[in-house]
Amino acid sequence: MAPGPTFPVRPYRSALIKRPVPGGFSTVTLMTVVTAPAVLAAAALRPGGRGRSSRA
């Protein structure tokens, strides 16, 4: 029986393929820059403000 045609086999993990490093901020820096102002704005715009938390 003659061997069939051979096909190129790709590796399971593509660790050998070097991907270009994206320029700009890292993911952690970008998330911090985006979420920090949103959290501060939400805290500043909460209804009631300060002083009402002492009431039971």
C-alpha positions in Angstrom: 0.0 0.0 0.0 1.5 3.4 -1.0 1.6 6.2 1.5 -0.9 8.9 1.0 -0.1 12.6 0.5 1.5 14.3 3.4 0.1 17.5 4.8 2.0 20.1 6.9 1.1 19.7 10.6 0.8 22.8 12.7 2.0 22.6 16.3 -0.7 22.5 19.0 0.7 25.6 20.7 1.9 28.5 18.6 4.6 29.5 21.1 7.2 29.2 18.4 5.5 31.9 16.3 6.6 35.3 17.5 3.8 37.8 17.6 4.6 41.5 17.4 4.3 43.4 20.7 1.5 46.0 20.5 2.6 49.5 21.2 1.0 51.7 23.8 -0.3 50.9 27.3 -0.3 47.4 28.8 -3.7 45.9 29.7 -3.3 46.6 33.4 -2.4 50.2 32.9 -5.2 50.8 30.4 -7.8 49.2 32.8 -6.5 51.4 35.7 -6.7 54.6 33.6 -10.2 53.8 32.5 -11.7 52.5 35.8 -10.2 54.8 38.3 -12.0 58.0 37.2 -15.2 56.0 36.9 -15.0 54.8 40.4 -14.1 58.2 41.8 -17.0 59.8 39.9 -19.4 57.2 41.1 -18.3 57.8 44.7 -18.6 61.5 44.3 -22.1 61.4 42.7 -23.6 59.0 45.3 -26.9 60.4 46.6 -26.8 61.5 50.2 -23.1 62.4 50.5 -21.2 62.2 53.7 -22.7 62.5 57.2 -25.7 60.3 56.7 -23.9 57.0 57.3 -23.9 57.6 61.1 -27.7 57.4 61.3 -28.9 53.9 62.3 
